């Protein structure tokens, strides 16, 4: 498409060509591809129609694939592959992870060359059923954190027992894995979503939201506290307040 700007002394005008045309230089030209929807900072739920435009200079057939990222493009997960180039894909977001900073990447392949385009950030949020937190029992380790079980698909719940373990052997990134005790196999390995906002990998009808409480560090500049040499033991008591029929509990942070 061609855009023409006409600029006068006191005004200006813009006109677009009525049709899309192709510039085909010698050699194989890469496909042109662009995502039209979702828009920047959209919030998606349920089934959302993804719109795109893709065309090849030589009119070769184009195969479309989509990937998603919830970590600002550091890693990508396949969403759908081998789509026809018809400009429309109905994405059922209900099984996708709830997250604030989604990116969608489209790949167009003409059999020889590949082109990509990436959307701006958007949010996916679908309502979940949350299981009570008393289903967890800590059986080892001294760390602590917040774990929420979000039911994505009730029909896929197994009733199995699961063991959640954390691995901090890599100082750059702590991860968690989920082991199905009844099946004796891992259903999640090395998940890194522990920000307390982004849902982790899908398994057996659920996704976890994990928040790893940061280690408390004495800030001498802010508190003027100095770590002493005393070997006295200490204990921290957390309050419990009854408000109506609800008990508000303190959380170690």
C-alpha positions as CSV (number, residue, x, y, z in Angstrom):
1,X,0.0,0.0,0.0
2,X,1.2,3.5,-0.8
3,X,0.7,6.6,1.3
4,X,0.9,10.1,-0.3
5,X,1.4,13.3,1.8
6,X,0.5,16.6,0.2
7,X,1.8,19.5,2.3
8,X,0.8,23.2,1.7
9,X,1.6,26.4,3.4
10,X,-1.4,26.2,5.8
11,X,-2.7,22.7,5.5
12,X,-1.8,19.2,4.5
13,X,-3.6,16.1,3.2
14,X,-3.0,12.3,3.2
15,X,-4.2,9.7,0.7
16,X,-3.7,5.9,0.5
17,X,-3.7,3.7,-2.5
18,X,-6.8,1.7,-2.8
19,X,-5.2,-1.7,-3.3
20,X,-2.2,-3.6,-1.8
21,X,0.5,-4.2,-4.4
22,X,3.8,-6.2,-4.4
23,X,7.4,-5.3,-5.1
24,X,9.1,-8.5,-6.4
25,X,12.8,-8.1,-6.9
26,X,14.9,-10.9,-8.4
27,X,15.5,-13.8,-5.9
28,X,13.1,-15.2,-3.3
29,X,11.5,-12.5,-1.3
30,X,10.6,-13.1,2.3
31,X,6.9,-13.0,3.3
32,X,5.4,-9.7,4.7
33,X,3.6,-10.3,7.9
34,X,1.9,-8.2,10.6
35,X,-0.4,-8.8,13.6
36,X,-3.5,-6.6,13.8
37,X,-5.1,-8.1,16.9
38,X,-4.6,-8.3,19.9
39,X,-3.8,-4.6,20.3
40,X,-1.3,-3.2,22.8
41,X,-2.5,-3.4,26.4
42,X,-5.6,-5.4,25.5
43,X,-7.1,-7.7,28.2
44,X,-8.1,-11.0,26.7
45,X,-10.5,-13.7,28.1
46,X,-12.5,-16.5,26.7
47,X,-12.2,-17.0,22.9
48,X,-10.4,-14.1,21.2
49,X,-10.0,-13.7,17.4
50,X,-6.4,-13.1,16.4
51,X,-6.1,-11.2,13.1
52,X,-3.0,-10.9,10.9
53,X,-1.9,-10.1,7.4
54,X,0.7,-12.1,5.5
55,X,1.6,-12.1,1.8
56,X,4.5,-13.5,-0.2
57,X,6.0,-11.5,-3.1
58,X,6.1,-14.6,-5.4
59,X,2.6,-15.6,-4.2
60,X,4.0,-18.8,-2.7
61,X,1.8,-20.6,-0.2
62,X,2.4,-19.4,3.4
63,X,2.2,-21.5,6.5
64,X,1.4,-19.6,9.8
65,X,2.5,-20.4,13.3
66,X,2.0,-18.6,16.6
67,X,4.0,-18.6,19.9
68,X,3.4,-16.8,23.2
69,X,5.8,-15.3,25.8
70,X,5.0,-14.2,29.4
71,X,8.6,-13.1,30.3
72,X,9.1,-10.2,27.9
73,X,10.3,-12.4,25.0
74,X,13.0,-14.3,26.8
75,X,11.3,-17.7,26.2
76,X,8.5,-18.6,23.8
77,X,5.9,-21.4,23.9
78,X,4.1,-22.8,20.9
79,X,0.5,-21.8,20.6
80,X,-0.6,-23.2,17.3
81,X,1.3,-24.4,14.2
82,X,0.5,-25.2,10.5
83,X,-2.3,-22.7,10.1
84,X,-3.6,-21.7,6.7
85,X,-2.9,-18.1,5.8
86,X,-6.6,-16.9,6.0
87,X,-5.9,-14.0,8.5
88,X,-8.0,-15.4,11.4
89,X,-7.3,-17.7,14.4
90,X,-9.8,-18.1,17.2
91,X,-7.6,-18.4,20.3
92,X,-9.3,-20.1,23.3
93,X,-7.4,-18.3,26.1
94,X,-9.1,-20.2,28.9
95,X,-6.5,-22.9,29.1
96,X,-3.6,-20.4,28.6
97,X,-1.8,-18.9,31.6
98,X,-3.1,-15.8,33.3
99,X,-0.4,-13.2,33.0
100,X,0.1,-9.5,32.7
101,X,2.9,-9.2,30.1
102,X,1.9,-11.4,27.2
103,X,3.5,-11.2,23.8
104,X,2.3,-12.9,20.6
105,X,4.7,-13.9,17.8
106,X,3.6,-14.9,14.4
107,X,5.9,-16.8,12.0
108,X,5.2,-16.9,8.2
109,X,7.0,-19.5,6.2
110,X,6.9,-19.7,2.4
111,X,8.8,-23.0,2.1
112,X,12.1,-21.2,1.7
113,X,12.3,-18.1,3.9
114,X,10.7,-17.1,7.2
115,X,9.4,-13.8,8.5
116,X,8.3,-12.9,12.1
117,X,6.3,-10.2,13.7
118,X,5.6,-9.6,17.5
119,X,2.6,-7.9,19.1
120,X,2.8,-5.3,21.8
121,X,2.2,-6.3,25.4
122,X,-1.3,-7.5,26.5
123,X,-2.9,-9.3,29.4
124,X,-4.7,-12.6,29.6
125,X,-7.1,-13.0,32.5
126,X,-9.7,-15.7,32.9
127,X,-11.7,-16.3,36.1
128,X,-10.4,-19.4,38.1
129,X,-11.7,-21.5,40.9
130,X,-9.1,-21.4,43.7
131,X,-8.5,-24.4,45.9
132,X,-8.1,-23.9,49.7
133,X,-4.5,-23.5,50.8
134,X,-4.8,-26.0,53.6
135,X,-4.3,-28.8,51.0
136,X,-0.6,-28.1,51.3
137,X,1.7,-29.6,53.9
138,X,5.4,-28.6,54.2
139,X,7.4,-31.8,54.6
140,X,11.0,-30.5,54.3
141,X,13.2,-27.4,54.0
142,X,13.3,-24.1,55.8
143,X,12.0,-21.8,53.0
144,X,8.6,-20.4,52.7
145,X,6.4,-19.0,50.0
146,X,2.8,-18.6,48.8
147,X,1.3,-21.2,46.5
148,X,-2.2,-20.9,44.9
149,X,-3.9,-23.7,43.0
150,X,-6.1,-22.3,40.2
151,X,-8.5,-24.8,38.6
152,X,-8.5,-24.3,34.8
153,X,-10.5,-27.4,33.7
154,X,-12.4,-29.2,36.5
155,X,-13.0,-32.2,34.2
156,X,-9.2,-32.9,34.1
157,X,-8.7,-33.0,37.9
158,X,-7.2,-36.4,38.9
159,X,-7.4,-36.4,42.7
160,X,-3.8,-37.4,42.8
161,X,-1.2,-36.3,45.4
162,X,1.6,-34.0,44.2
163,X,4.9,-33.0,45.7
164,X,6.2,-29.5,44.9
165,X,10.0,-29.0,45.2
166,X,12.1,-25.9,44.7
167,X,15.6,-25.8,43.2
168,X,17.9,-22.8,43.9
169,X,21.1,-24.4,42.7
170,X,21.2,-21.8,40.0
171,X,21.7,-18.5,41.7
172,X,20.3,-16.6,38.7
173,X,16.9,-18.4,38.7
174,X,15.0,-20.4,41.2
175,X,12.6,-23.0,39.7
176,X,10.0,-25.5,40.9
177,X,8.9,-28.9,39.8
178,X,5.7,-30.9,40.5
179,X,5.9,-34.7,41.0
180,X,2.8,-36.8,40.8
181,X,3.2,-39.2,43.7
182,X,0.5,-41.6,42.5
183,X,1.8,-41.9,39.0
184,X,5.5,-41.6,40.1
185,X,6.3,-39.1,37.4
186,X,7.0,-35.4,37.0
187,X,4.1,-33.3,35.5
188,X,6.1,-30.0,35.7
189,X,9.8,-29.5,35.6
190,X,11.9,-26.4,36.1
191,X,9.1,-23.9,36.1
192,X,10.4,-20.3,36.6
193,X,7.1,-18.4,37.2
194,X,7.5,-17.5,40.8
195,X,6.5,-13.8,40.7
196,X,3.1,-14.3,42.4
197,X,1.3,-13.0,39.4
198,X,1.9,-15.3,36.4
199,X,0.4,-18.8,36.3
200,X,2.8,-21.6,35.9
201,X,2.6,-24.6,33.4
202,X,-0.6,-26.4,32.9
203,X,-1.0,-29.9,34.4
204,X,-4.0,-32.1,35.2
205,X,-6.5,-29.3,35.0
206,X,-4.7,-26.8,37.1
207,X,-2.0,-24.1,37.1
208,X,-0.1,-22.8,40.1
209,X,0.7,-19.3,41.1
210,X,3.8,-19.3,43.2
211,X,5.4,-16.4,45.0
212,X,8.8,-16.8,46.5
213,X,9.2,-14.5,49.5
214,X,12.6,-12.7,49.1
215,X,15.1,-13.2,51.9
216,X,15.1,-10.5,54.5
217,X,18.2,-8.4,54.4
218,X,19.2,-5.9,57.0
219,X,19.5,-2.4,55.5
220,X,22.0,-0.5,57.7
221,X,21.3,2.7,55.8
222,X,17.6,2.6,56.5
223,X,17.5,1.1,60.0
224,X,20.9,1.7,61.5
225,X,20.7,-1.9,62.7
226,X,24.0,-3.7,63.0
227,X,24.3,-7.5,63.1
228,X,25.7,-8.4,66.4
229,X,27.6,-11.4,67.7
230,X,25.1,-12.6,70.3
231,X,24.1,-16.3,70.2
232,X,20.7,-15.6,71.9
233,X,17.9,-17.4,70.2
234,X,14.8,-15.5,69.1
235,X,11.2,-16.1,68.1
236,X,8.8,-14.2,66.0
237,X,5.1,-14.2,66.9
238,X,2.6,-13.5,64.1
239,X,-0.8,-12.1,65.0
240,X,-4.2,-13.7,64.2
241,X,-7.2,-11.3,64.3
242,X,-10.8,-12.5,64.1
243,X,-13.0,-10.1,62.0
244,X,-16.5,-11.4,61.8
245,X,-16.3,-15.0,60.6
246,X,-12.9,-14.5,59.0
247,X,-9.5,-15.0,60.7
248,X,-6.7,-12.7,59.4
249,X,-3.3,-14.3,59.8
250,X,0.1,-12.7,59.7
251,X,2.4,-14.0,57.0
252,X,6.2,-14.2,57.5
253,X,7.8,-12.0,54.8
